Amino acid sequence: ILPQRELLRQRYLSALLTLAEAESQAGHWEQALVYALRLAEADPLAERGHRLVMQCYVHLGQPHRALAQYDLLCLQLQQELDASPTPATQQLAERIRQEARSHTPKATAPFLDAPDALPLVGRDAERARLVDAVEWAIAGRGGVVLVEGEAGMGKSKLLDAVADDAAWRGAWVFRAVAAEVEEQAWGLLVQAMSPLLTPLHIQQLSLVLEPVWLGVLAQLFPAIAHIVDVPKPPALDPAEDQQRIQEALLRLLHAAGKLAPLVLLLDDLHRADRETLDALPVLARSLDRSPVLLVAAYRAEVKRTDSTRWEVLRAVDQAGVHRRIVLQPLDVQATTTLVQMALGMKRSAPRFSARIHASTGGVPLFVLESLRTLHENGLLFRTDEGEWATPWDSQTEDYDELVLPERVEALLEQRIQALSPVGRALLEPAAVLGVEFPLPVLQAMAPLDGPTFLQGVRELVARHLFVETETHLRFRHDLIREVVYQNMPMTKARTLHRRAGETLLEHDHTAPATLAHHFTLAEDWARALEFHRQAAQEALARSSYRSARHHLEAALEALERCTASGAALPEDPQVELLLQYEHVLDVLGAREPQAAVLDQLARWTTEATCRSIQILCRRAAFLTLSSRYDESQAMGRQALELARSQHDVYGMARALITLARNEDQRGAPAAAIPLLEEAETLGVRDPGLQAQVYLVLANALAGVKQYTRARGAASAALDRYRQLGDRRRQVDVLNVLGIVAMEEGLYAQAEAYHRQGIELSREIGYLFGEVRAQVNLANVHNRTGELGRCIQLYQEVLERCPVLNVDRIEAVTRVNLASTLTAFVGDTTQARELLRWVIEYAQRVEDPATLGHALAILAAADLTDEAWDAARQHLDQARAALEESGELYVLAQLQRTRALFYALRGEGNQALKELEHGVALCQEHGMVGLESWSLAMMGWIHALEGRADEAVSLTQAAMDSLGDLEEMDYMMWYYRYVALDVAGHRAEADQALARSVEKLEAMLATLSPAHQAMSRERVPEHREILAARRRHDEAKR
């Protein structure tokens, strides 16, 4: 590691030297100074960097600072090497001294000449925390750091410092600043990571990233497809596609971290696109074992001004950020240091600085702007001796005479008013264009000739209001632009926005989102409508549904304004916009506005058209989602009758599918079957629609346990999806086939189907499908007693669920794992931890079925721990929740746990009543396996009560109901053994005990050694079986 780190350090130093020399040769002394200072700090004993710093200061008219740098070098060489500078450096210092004596000092200072070169002041603790995070990341423990501060508090300056710190330590550092109008989904992350993707790095990353992920990334980074061949990603549903893109970005970060430690700096996060914001909680959860650090800075006022973004930032924090740093104003001492550094003074000015601090509150930007204002007004100046002075120095005690505005915005307004008319004429169109803008666009918007325009630009740069980048101009600080814009009359702002839109229209590649922004603020509603529609289409093509929602809402508002103004518009645009908007809201799960849009669309359902059928089906589907099943049925019937009247077989098929899904969702799969059989007979030729019919039919048939027909329907759906090449839907069908095979007891087939689903999901990046198949494969292993593999799969799924944000699957997996750990391992501590999350989730989303299941397992854990009072409470709560939800299978299972509670407390009659209720449920609803278990348990309780005949009869009935004795698990054999033992049938009892022990040991053999030991010791039933074997063995001896 050390040789590689030293190699990277030498490359970094060489790059700084090259940049400093190039900038100095070009006469860019301010930028050259920035690189030279970095070089001197990074390699303090190398004289070349110090000489460059000295030369830059001389050219900037600051010989005293050049000589101070020489003194610093002398001190460092003396302390570290007991040496003096080389003759070349000494001669340079002497020439500077001679020239300084012969020239009157220029009225210059760092805050005027090189403000970006000012050191970071008063942030030692914050910088140390960031350096600590960088070093943790380099060691492989990355994450997310949030930096919060009010405007002007120095967030960007702190990011500058951490960039240098990380680069010096060998990390790759990339930075991005959020734009005012974000033109691309995941735009901030894409901007930050694009410089990483050089041709060489793309080739290296292609060695560790699978083709499907390279194909997804190429949608965001087109450069990838120019370097390596990538497949086009198969289509997924909208939400699944967003998950896939998030996963691709995460995999890119992990892969890049293998090339070098990676630090991404995201500035102005409060303006970031929603996709980047939504990805941050995922990154916060996923980077803790990777050499990747993400530092994101945002304005604190987002808490007050944007509740939606603030909720996302809270989610990032709750997901587990590495650090959260809140920048506070500088104290008096730090402000004094900043003033000293800004003015380039050898000694501090405590009284003057204290007054500046009192006026500015210690906000760094306010401090520097105050110094600039005083200097521009002639109230802060250089004396003939080169010292800084004010008019009050000789008579003041505390500089009370120095009056500054109470807000930095007012101070900036003063500075702007002091500009020439030309400078002010450029600021307003620039503020309309945004924080950053191309020079030609600004020139096209400003009614000035070339020389006058250039004179205005140079003034704004010299006054530190504009900054020049390689390709653009930008405001030095967002607050400057905001002050200009807020003070602009509304009529002028509208005019300038229209001019901006028209100017940008003449430039190629202007994003529709940008044009929509300007024409909306110009109140040019017709063009705003057009470009918001285009922006929405672009967003949908990128699966950026939050952005699409914003543009569709803006387009609908623009359409309303056009209509109000009397503009003649056809109805079709409104219907199409509303249909698109409803689809987007459905994807985002925004049910209330979705309901309102569907109500609006209802006005178009009175005509006998295909569109009316489409709207009716969408309204019916929404009502099903809202559990309004009767209303959904009525709406679906209306769609079906309308389709029949039009002889529209495709409309009939869609209406029948909608009606069937409603019946299946309401828990009446038998009612769904004839509807789907009718759809099957329509002769629809569209294989996609045929496949939908067969897939929904397979689910309904499985719901009524017609497994043979269900398998046939699912196979027909699979054939058609293969014909279409729709691999996404093939995964869904494989999932149904796996579940059907498991219910039939065809466990090998079930495992094969789920493994196919996992493999196919991985090929296309279908994360939800992969996780779902893993859960169902774990369920198969649970059924077959392969509990070690089952537990491992459940744990793998739980590691991925927070990243995928699939709370429902996570809840089911936690319940299944907790049940397995309680019943078979006896690890009630981990089970309780798993269930705590489930109970909170179920209460939050008002899911009584999941809540009841979790409480039932918690009650079983209480029994294992002999916590009787807690068990009684949880059993009662579980029954109430399950009865409310109608979850009969789990309710029947609960009756066994309730019976066990009473049996262990010696209340055999009450235990039998609980089991009789459970058997009745099983018989009523065809739950044969559970009925067998309950009958066997009833036999066990009769045996405990000494009723041998009833015990033998009931356990025999349990065996007879199963048909195949291989389906009997070790507990059922144990119950049979106890019944036979009480009845005195020793030989048969010994055989039953032997089968029980054999099956138990087979199950234990699948567990890890630690789990085996815990299971033998902690699970009461296992202790009983093993104790019975010991008694049997001792009796034989």
LORO-891434 format. One record per residue (C-alpha): y, x negated, z. Coordinates in steps of 0.02 Angstrom, whole numbers, padded with zeros to 5 digits, always signed. Layout:
residues N
YXZ;...
END
This chain:
residues 1037
+00000+00000+00000;+00123-00138+00047;+00118-00231-00121;+00144-00068-00213;+00289-00020-00100;+00371-00190-00127;+00349-00173-00315;+00434-00003-00311;+00574-00074-00203;+00606-00215-00328;+00613-00089-00470;+00737+00015-00372;+00849-00137-00340;+00840-00189-00522;+00888-00014-00578;+01039-00012-00460;+01096-00182-00524;+01081-00127-00706;+01176+00034-00674;+01315-00052-00577;+01340-00184-00712;+01337-00055-00852;+01468+00054-00768;+01579-00095-00729;+01569-00156-00910;+01621+00018-00966;+01768+00015-00845;+01697+00155-00738;+01738+00067-00576;+01718+00217-00460;+01540+00248-00520;+01502+00063-00524;+01556+00053-00340;+01434+00191-00293;+01287+00094-00365;+01349-00073-00299;+01364-00006-00122;+01187+00062-00132;+01126-00106-00193;+01214-00201-00053;+01146-00081+00077;+00969-00088+00008;+00965-00278-00004;+01097-00339+00121;+01059-00527+00104;+01070-00533-00087;+01245-00590-00134;+01246-00517-00309;+01265-00340-00243;+01405-00389-00123;+01499-00478-00263;+01489-00322-00370;+01559-00219-00227;+01703-00342-00206;+01743-00338-00392;+01743-00148-00395;+01863-00139-00248;+01981-00262-00334;+01985-00159-00492;+02016-00003-00388;+02167-00086-00307;+02085-00111-00138;+02076-00300-00110;+02074-00276+00079;+01909-00181+00064;+01841-00316-00051;+01879-00446+00083;+01804-00334+00217;+01645-00330+00115;+01647-00520+00107;+01668-00530+00296;+01519-00413+00316;+01414-00526+00204;+01463-00681+00302;+01414-00596+00465;+01246-00539+00399;+01202-00710+00327;+01251-00796+00489;+01150-00678+00599;+00995-00671+00491;+00985-00842+00406;+01112-00949+00497;+01189-00979+00325;+01352-00956+00229;+01386-00873+00061;+01359-00975-00097;+01509-01064-00177;+01520-00930-00312;+01545-00794-00182;+01667-00900-00081;+01772-00936-00237;+01778-00750-00279;+01839-00709-00103;+01974-00845-00114;+02039-00779-00281;+02050-00604-00206;+02150-00670-00056;+02273-00760-00171;+02299-00608-00281;+02319-00496-00128;+02460-00607-00062;+02552-00602-00229;+02543-00416-00257;+02615-00268-00165;+02471-00160-00104;+02438-00008-00210;+02444+00165-00133;+02257+00188-00143;+02120+00244-00025;+01937+00289-00037;+01973+00476-00023;+02086+00459-00175;+01995+00330-00280;+01810+00348-00243;+01780+00503-00136;+01596+00507-00183;+01576+00332-00113;+01630+00385+00061;+01488+00359+00185;+01404+00503+00275;+01494+00525+00442;+01441+00616+00599;+01268+00663+00537;+01161+00526+00612;+01045+00645+00705;+01022+00760+00554;+00994+00613+00438;+00866+00539+00559;+00769+00704+00560;+00767+00706+00370;+00711+00525+00362;+00573+00569+00484;+00519+00711+00369;+00520+00593+00220;+00410+00468+00310;+00289+00606+00362;+00281+00659+00180;+00246+00481+00123;+00104+00480+00250;+00032+00637+00168;+00107+00772+00281;+00241+00852+00175;+00320+01023+00186;+00486+01112+00174;+00649+01071+00263;+00790+01198+00268;+00970+01135+00285;+01094+01270+00333;+01283+01256+00343;+01445+01346+00305;+01538+01301+00146;+01615+01127+00156;+01504+01070+00299;+01430+00925+00201;+01260+00990+00148;+01268+00905-00022;+01327+00741+00056;+01178+00746+00174;+01063+00773+00024;+01144+00622-00060;+01100+00517+00092;+00920+00577+00102;+00900+00544-00084;+00946+00361-00055;+00836+00352+00100;+00685+00424+00010;+00708+00317-00146;+00723+00158-00040;+00555+00205+00040;+00471+00217-00129;+00473+00406-00155;+00516+00488-00319;+00671+00593-00291;+00724+00739-00401;+00869+00857-00373;+00927+01026-00435;+01077+01137-00403;+01062+01326-00423;+01170+01400-00559;+01285+01547-00531;+01193+01645-00667;+01010+01597-00666;+00942+01607-00842;+00759+01569-00807;+00627+01626-00684;+00580+01485-00565;+00737+01403-00638;+00783+01298-00486;+00607+01227-00469;+00596+01198-00656;+00763+01108-00655;+00707+00997-00512;+00537+00954-00585;+00582+00934-00769;+00638+00751-00752;+00468+00713-00677;+00379+00765-00836;+00405+00611-00945;+00278+00585-01085;+00184+00455-00982;+00181+00564-00827;+00120+00714-00928;-00023+00609-00994;-00066+00552-00818;-00056+00728-00747;-00168+00795-00885;-00307+00687-00813;-00306+00782-00647;-00247+00956-00697;-00369+01076-00779;-00321+01141-00953;-00287+01319-00893;-00154+01255-00772;-00075+01143-00904;-00065+01295-01017;+00023+01396-00883;+00144+01253-00845;+00184+01232-01030;+00264+01405-01023;+00393+01334-00902;+00396+01154-00966;+00379+01155-01157;+00375+00963-01157;+00194+00973-01095;+00135+01056-01256;+00221+00921-01358;+00119+00783-01275;-00054+00858-01243;-00153+01001-01318;-00151+01151-01202;-00234+01322-01216;-00134+01482-01216;-00162+01565-01046;-00260+01729-01057;-00162+01885-01015;-00164+01945-00834;-00084+02092-00748;+00098+02060-00700;+00076+02023-00516;-00076+01916-00553;+00022+01817-00682;+00157+01778-00554;+00023+01718-00433;-00047+01608-00570;+00122+01529-00607;+00152+01496-00422;-00020+01415-00410;+00015+01310-00565;+00178+01245-00490;+00089+01207-00327;-00049+01113-00418;+00083+01016-00516;+00166+00962-00354;+00000+00910-00277;-00048+00814-00435;+00123+00728-00446;+00106+00679-00264;-00047+00577-00314;+00063+00471-00428;+00196+00438-00295;+00269+00524-00142;+00384+00661-00204;+00548+00726-00133;+00631+00878-00213;+00810+00918-00161;+00865+01098-00196;+01051+01129-00172;+01140+01297-00161;+00977+01387-00125;+01076+01544-00082;+01105+01565-00271;+00928+01525-00326;+00824+01641-00434;+00709+01757-00339;+00550+01679-00409;+00597+01510-00334;+00640+01594-00169;+00477+01691-00168;+00380+01531-00202;+00455+01440-00051;+00348+01525+00083;+00195+01479-00020;+00253+01298-00032;+00292+01294+00154;+00112+01344+00191;+00033+01230+00061;+00121+01061+00065;+00076+01010+00242;-00069+00905+00177;+00020+00832+00027;+00145+00689+00002;+00275+00812-00061;+00434+00857+00033;+00553+00994-00021;+00727+00995+00056;+00827+01154+00022;+01010+01178+00071;+01098+01346+00078;+01257+01424+00145;+01244+01503+00316;+01344+01654+00263;+01194+01717+00163;+01140+01795+00330;+01289+01911+00320;+01313+01936+00133;+01138+01949+00057;+01007+02030+00167;+00872+02018+00032;+00888+01829+00012;+00902+01808+00199;+00737+01898+00223;+00656+01776+00102;+00729+01627+00195;+00663+01699+00358;+00492+01714+00277;+00502+01529+00230;+00545+01485+00409;+00403+01592+00477;+00282+01516+00352;+00301+01350+00440;+00444+01240+00382;+00436+01055+00423;+00612+01057+00496;+00761+01173+00504;+00929+01086+00516;+01091+01179+00549;+01250+01080+00514;+01389+01105+00640;+01571+01049+00622;+01610+00868+00663;+01671+00827+00837;+01835+00737+00868;+01755+00564+00867;+01665+00594+00702;+01824+00668+00626;+01919+00513+00681;+01789+00404+00595;+01798+00509+00437;+01987+00496+00431;+01976+00308+00456;+01847+00289+00317;+01940+00406+00200;+02103+00311+00219;+02019+00140+00217;+02102+00088+00382;+02046-00060+00485;+02087+00033+00646;+02066+00215+00688;+02212+00335+00716;+02151+00440+00864;+02304+00549+00892;+02329+00588+00707;+02142+00619+00687;+02138+00733+00839;+02275+00838+00760;+02178+00846+00596;+02024+00898+00693;+02118+01034+00785;+02186+01103+00620;+02023+01094+00522;+01894+01128+00656;+01800+00973+00602;+01741+01045+00435;+01723+00888+00325;+01788+00967+00164;+01938+01039+00258;+01975+00867+00332;+01977+00781+00162;+02075+00920+00077;+02203+00909+00218;+02226+00723+00186;+02245+00756-00001;+02374+00893+00029;+02476+00784+00148;+02470+00641+00023;+02519+00749-00126;+02666+00821-00025;+02727+00648+00023;+02685+00674+00208;+02549+00541+00209;+02598+00380+00122;+02582+00191+00118;+02716+00080+00191;+02773-00080+00104;+02651-00173+00215;+02507-00067+00149;+02483+00036+00308;+02465+00224+00309;+02606+00323+00391;+02681+00496+00416;+02864+00546+00446;+02827+00584+00630;+02742+00422+00683;+02889+00351+00783;+02932+00505+00886;+02775+00612+00900;+02651+00617+01042;+02516+00729+00969;+02574+00765+00789;+02615+00947+00829;+02744+00933+00691;+02601+00923+00565;+02569+01103+00510;+02417+01146+00404;+02344+01313+00354;+02209+01383+00467;+02087+01403+00325;+02028+01281+00194;+02050+01416+00062;+02237+01426+00099;+02249+01237+00089;+02164+01239-00081;+02286+01373-00139;+02430+01257-00093;+02353+01115-00192;+02324+01227-00343;+02505+01290-00338;+02564+01109-00343;+02479+01080-00512;+02571+01076-00676;+02570+01237-00781;+02443+01156-00897;+02325+01116-00753;+02337+01292-00684;+02309+01364-00858;+02141+01276-00867;+02080+01322-00694;+02066+01510-00724;+01955+01505-00881;+01853+01368-00797;+01827+01478-00644;+01767+01619-00756;+01642+01505-00843;+01563+01453-00677;+01538+01299-00572;+01487+01193-00723;+01539+01215-00905;+01544+01122-01072;+01710+01045-01124;+01712+01129-01298;+01688+01302-01223;+01832+01276-01102;+01941+01212-01244;+01899+01364-01350;+01954+01478-01208;+02117+01386-01171;+02265+01418-01289;+02316+01234-01291;+02323+01100-01423;+02203+00953-01408;+02319+00825-01324;+02390+00952-01202;+02216+01015-01159;+02155+00838-01127;+02308+00803-01019;+02265+00956-00912;+02084+00902-00893;+02136+00727-00840;+02255+00799-00711;+02119+00908-00635;+02000+00760-00628;+02134+00649-00551;+02174+00782-00421;+01989+00792-00376;+01971+00973-00427;+01857+00934-00576;+01715+00808-00586;+01649+00735-00748;+01461+00728-00778;+01376+00651-00930;+01382+00814-01027;+01490+00939-00932;+01639+00966-00821;+01612+01046-00651;+01715+01096-00501;+01708+00966-00363;+01662+01103-00240;+01612+01285-00259;+01752+01337-00143;+01882+01276-00267;+01813+01389-00402;+01797+01535-00281;+01979+01519-00226;+02040+01516-00407;+01932+01665-00456;+01974+01772-00304;+02161+01748-00332;+02150+01799-00514;+02213+01975-00561;+02069+02089-00609;+02141+02128-00780;+02154+01943-00820;+01977+01911-00757;+01911+02048-00872;+02004+01975-01020;+01940+01800-00986;+01760+01860-00963;+01769+01948-01131;+01838+01789-01209;+01701+01688-01124;+01566+01803-01192;+01635+01798-01368;+01656+01610-01362;+01479+01584-01299;+01412+01701-01433;+01470+01575-01561;+01368+01439-01478;+01182+01434-01513;+01054+01455-01375;+01166+01546-01252;+01049+01645-01140;+01064+01836-01147;+01080+01836-00956;+01240+01733-00968;+01313+01844-01103;+01265+02000-01005;+01353+01928-00852;+01518+01901-00944;+01519+02065-01041;+01478+02162-00883;+01624+02084-00789;+01731+02115-00944;+01678+02299-00936;+01625+02288-01118;+01484+02410-01085;+01408+02421-01257;+01381+02233-01269;+01333+02225-01085;+01197+02354-01121;+01131+02256-01268;+01121+02087-01181;+01051+02157-01018;+00912+02235-01123;+00880+02069-01207;+00882+01978-01040;+00759+02105-00968;+00640+02076-01115;+00649+01888-01090;+00615+01910-00904;+00465+02022-00938;+00395+01895-01061;+00402+01766-00919;+00328+01889-00791;+00493+01877-00698;+00493+02055-00633;+00631+02039-00505;+00748+01972-00638;+00692+02109-00757;+00731+02239-00625;+00907+02171-00604;+00942+02175-00791;+00865+02347-00818;+00969+02419-00676;+01125+02339-00751;+01077+02404-00924;+01057+02581-00858;+01226+02570-00772;+01305+02506-00934;+01223+02649-01029;+01296+02773-00904;+01469+02695-00924;+01453+02705-01114;+01405+02888-01102;+01549+02925-00984;+01671+02846-01106;+01611+02961-01244;+01517+02831-01344;+01385+02909-01457;+01213+02842-01406;+01039+02906-01451;+00925+02965-01310;+00784+02846-01351;+00865+02693-01272;+00879+02785-01106;+00698+02843-01107;+00633+02671-01155;+00741+02588-01022;+00680+02710-00891;+00498+02684-00940;+00518+02496-00931;+00611+02512-00766;+00475+02622-00691;+00342+02497-00745;+00437+02354-00663;+00462+02453-00502;+00276+02492-00501;+00232+02307-00515;+00354+02265-00375;+00290+02407-00265;+00463+02484-00249;+00401+02661-00222;+00561+02754-00175;+00663+02703-00328;+00505+02724-00434;+00493+02905-00377;+00675+02933-00421;+00651+02861-00596;+00497+02969-00626;+00600+03121-00575;+00729+03070-00706;+00593+03052-00837;+00531+03229-00799;+00665+03302-00913;+00574+03229-01064;+00407+03313-01021;+00455+03485-01087;+00424+03435-01268;+00250+03425-01344;+00253+03239-01384;+00147+03085-01350;+00288+03020-01243;+00279+03176-01133;+00093+03145-01105;+00130+02964-01060;+00263+03015-00933;+00153+03149-00855;+00010+03025-00834;+00125+02898-00753;+00193+03029-00635;+00015+03082-00590;-00036+02901-00558;+00113+02879-00443;+00068+03036-00345;-00108+02967-00321;-00034+02806-00252;+00067+02913-00132;-00092+03007-00075;-00021+03169-00147;-00187+03211-00230;-00163+03396-00265;+00006+03366-00348;-00069+03224-00449;-00211+03336-00506;-00087+03470-00564;+00016+03341-00658;-00140+03266-00738;-00200+03438-00791;-00032+03471-00871;-00047+03309-00969;-00225+03354-01021;-00177+03528-01082;-00030+03458-01179;-00142+03327-01261;-00270+03461-01306;-00134+03569-01385;-00085+03421-01493;-00266+03373-01531;-00220+03201-01464;-00389+03126-01415;-00309+02967-01349;-00190+03067-01241;-00338+03172-01181;-00435+03015-01135;-00288+02942-01038;-00261+03107-00946;-00447+03119-00902;-00447+02940-00837;-00292+02979-00733;-00376+03135-00660;-00537+03039-00624;-00447+02899-00534;-00359+03028-00428;-00526+03107-00377;-00605+02938-00342;-00455+02884-00238;-00458+03043-00134;-00640+03008-00089;-00721+03129-00212;-00810+03016-00338;-00931+03157-00384;-00783+03257-00451;-00727+03109-00556;-00892+03092-00649;-00883+03249-00761;-00704+03206-00808;-00757+03035-00867;-00910+03103-00955;-00793+03218-01052;-00683+03069-01096;-00840+02978-01154;-00879+03117-01279;-00707+03118-01360;-00756+02985-01486;-00607+02873-01449;-00622+02719-01558;-00508+02606-01458;-00628+02485-01369;-00498+02451-01233;-00487+02636-01190;-00676+02654-01201;-00693+02509-01079;-00572+02592-00958;-00677+02751-00960;-00839+02656-00927;-00764+02548-00789;-00691+02696-00694;-00856+02789-00721;-00956+02643-00650;-00850+02644-00492;-00871+02832-00472;-01060+02824-00498;-01075+02684-00371;-00977+02795-00250;-01115+02927-00259;-01252+02793-00254;-01310+02824-00433;-01333+02638-00453;-01438+02637-00612;-01309+02739-00708;-01168+02639-00629;-01246+02478-00692;-01263+02551-00867;-01081+02607-00872;-01020+02439-00807;-01125+02348-00937;-01048+02456-01074;-00873+02413-01009;-00920+02228-01004;-00980+02233-01186;-00815+02307-01245;-00707+02186-01146;-00808+02043-01219;-00779+02117-01391;-00592+02118-01354;-00595+01943-01279;-00516+02015-01121;-00583+01893-00992;-00472+01962-00855;-00557+02134-00864;-00728+02053-00880;-00701+01982-00706;-00667+02157-00639;-00828+02224-00718;-00931+02078-00650;-00864+02121-00478;-00926+02302-00495;-01095+02243-00559;-01111+02124-00411;-01072+02261-00285;-01195+02381-00367;-01333+02250-00368;-01302+02213-00184;-01312+02397-00137;-01477+02407-00232;-01542+02259-00134;-01547+02149-00290;-01466+02004-00200;-01507+01868-00327;-01427+01972-00465;-01277+02009-00355;-01252+01824-00319;-01265+01783-00505;-01133+01914-00552;-01011+01854-00420;-01035+01672-00468;-00998+01718-00650;-00842+01806-00588;-00787+01653-00491;-00816+01537-00639;-00727+01650-00763;-00581+01678-00643;-00559+01490-00626;-00561+01468-00815;-00414+01588-00837;-00322+01555-00674;-00357+01730-00606;-00335+01689-00422;-00357+01864-00354;-00518+01887-00451;-00585+01721-00388;-00547+01760-00206;-00616+01937-00219;-00778+01871-00295;-00791+01741-00156;-00775+01877-00024;-00910+01982-00107;-01022+01830-00128;-01001+01797+00059;-01051+01978+00091;-01210+01949-00010;-01250+01796+00095;-01219+01901+00250;-01345+02030+00191;-01476+01896+00153;-01451+01809+00320;-01376+01650+00245;-01240+01653+00376;-01187+01471+00363;-01139+01493+00180;-01063+01662+00221;-00950+01590+00357;-00899+01443+00246;-00847+01559+00104;-00749+01673+00220;-00656+01521+00289;-00617+01457+00113;-00546+01626+00067;-00438+01632+00222;-00364+01462+00179;-00307+01531+00012;-00249+01705+00062;-00078+01656+00133;-00041+01561-00028;-00088+01711-00134;-00001+01836-00019;-00149+01957-00027;-00139+02035+00145;-00269+02169+00109;-00404+02044+00059;-00355+01932+00205;-00375+02078+00326;-00548+02122+00256;-00603+01940+00261;-00542+01915+00439;-00635+02073+00493;-00795+02016+00408;-00784+01840+00479;-00743+01904+00654;-00891+02023+00645;-01007+01882+00590;-00945+01762+00724;-00961+01894+00860;-01131+01966+00813;-01221+01809+00757;-01131+01659+00834;-01051+01727+00992;-00886+01640+00955;-00778+01777+01029;-00628+01661+01051;-00607+01632+00864;-00651+01813+00829;-00511+01875+00942;-00387+01759+00856;-00439+01825+00686;-00427+02006+00744;-00256+01987+00822;-00180+01961+00649;-00282+02107+00577;-00224+02228+00711;-00041+02180+00685;-00063+02200+00497;-00151+02368+00510;-00018+02437+00627;+00120+02374+00514;+00052+02455+00356;-00017+02608+00450;-00198+02577+00398;-00308+02668+00527;-00472+02621+00441;-00440+02434+00454;-00370+02455+00629;-00524+02552+00685;-00641+02421+00610;-00548+02279+00697;-00548+02371+00865;-00735+02404+00848;-00771+02218+00826;-00653+02179+00970;-00755+02298+01078;-00914+02206+01027;-00831+02042+01080;-00787+02122+01246;-00970+02165+01273;-01021+01987+01236;-00893+01927+01364;-00942+02067+01486;-00763+02130+01489;-00813+02310+01524;-00643+02391+01550;-00572+02314+01392;-00729+02365+01297;-00712+02548+01350;-00528+02550+01299;-00560+02469+01129;-00709+02583+01093;-00603+02739+01123;-00459+02670+01018;-00578+02622+00878;-00657+02795+00871;-00487+02881+00865;-00428+02769+00722;-00589+02788+00622;-00594+02976+00642;-00413+02984+00583;-00453+02879+00429;-00619+02965+00387;-00705+02794+00377;-00878+02865+00413;-00985+02709+00382;-00892+02605+00511;-00886+02756+00627;-01076+02766+00619;-01085+02581+00657;-00967+02607+00804;-01089+02731+00881;-01214+02589+00900;-01086+02483+00991;-01041+02629+01103;-01227+02655+01139;-01247+02470+01181;-01100+02483+01303;-01183+02627+01398;-01356+02549+01389;-01297+02385+01465;-01215+02484+01606;-01376+02579+01641;-01316+02745+01569;-01462+02775+01452;-01436+02961+01424;-01255+02936+01368;-01311+02794+01256;-01437+02910+01172;-01303+03043+01144;-01195+02915+01055;-01340+02864+00943;-01388+03045+00905;-01210+03073+00844;-01225+02916+00737;-01392+02972+00663;-01316+03141+00619;-01176+03054+00527;-01299+02945+00433;-01408+03092+00382;-01259+03196+00326;-01189+03057+00216;-01347+02970+00157;-01327+02807+00253;-01513+02764+00260;-01498+02584+00320;-01386+02629+00465;-01497+02776+00510;-01648+02660+00524;-01551+02542+00636;-01493+02685+00748;-01670+02757+00763;-01738+02586+00811;-01602+02567+00942;-01641+02739+01012;-01822+02683+01031;-01764+02529+01125;-01662+02635+01248;-01808+02753+01277;-01914+02598+01313;-01785+02538+01439;-01796+02711+01521;-01987+02697+01526;-02022+02831+01395;-02152+02736+01295;-02209+02875+01176;-02031+02916+01120;-01994+02729+01101;-02145+02697+00989;-02115+02856+00888;-01931+02819+00853;-01958+02636+00807;-02099+02690+00692;-01982+02818+00612;-01856+02680+00584;-01988+02574+00496;-02047+02721+00391;-01870+02763+00334;-01845+02588+00265;-02003+02585+00162;-01996+02394+00141;-02025+02305+00306;-01940+02150+00235;-01776+02243+00257;-01802+02247+00446;-01695+02117+00530;-01739+02023+00690;-01656+02152+00804;-01757+02296+00732;-01917+02196+00757;-01861+02157+00933;-01832+02342+00969;-02006+02376+00900;-02078+02239+01011;-01998+02314+01170;-02064+02488+01127;-02241+02425+01095;-02237+02314+01249;-02189+02462+01361;-02327+02565+01280;-02452+02428+01316;-02494+02389+01134;-02501+02202+01166;-02569+02139+01000;-02445+02239+00896;-02306+02192+01018;-02347+02007+00997;-02339+02026+00807;-02172+02116+00816;-02101+01981+00931;-02165+01845+00816;-02077+01928+00667;-01918+01946+00768;-01918+01763+00820;-01963+01707+00644;-01818+01803+00567;-01697+01746+00703;-01744+01563+00681;-01727+01581+00492;-01551+01649+00516;-01506+01514+00642;-01566+01379+00522;-01425+01428+00401;-01292+01392+00533;-01212+01225+00577;-01288+01136+00728;-01138+01182+00835;-01150+01365+00786;-01338+01365+00815;-01315+01303+00993;-01176+01429+01026;-01278+01571+00953;-01429+01535+01064;-01319+01527+01218;-01184+01657+01188;-01261+01805+01095;-01347+01919+01225;-01474+01988+01101;-01523+01812+01047;-01545+01760+01227;-01658+01910+01256;-01768+01874+01104;-01786+01690+01146;-01820+01730+01330;-01955+01855+01277;-02037+01719+01172;-02035+01600+01319;-02114+01731+01431;-02244+01765+01297;-02283+01579+01278;-02296+01554+01466;-02414+01703+01482;-02526+01631+01347;-02531+01464+01437;
END
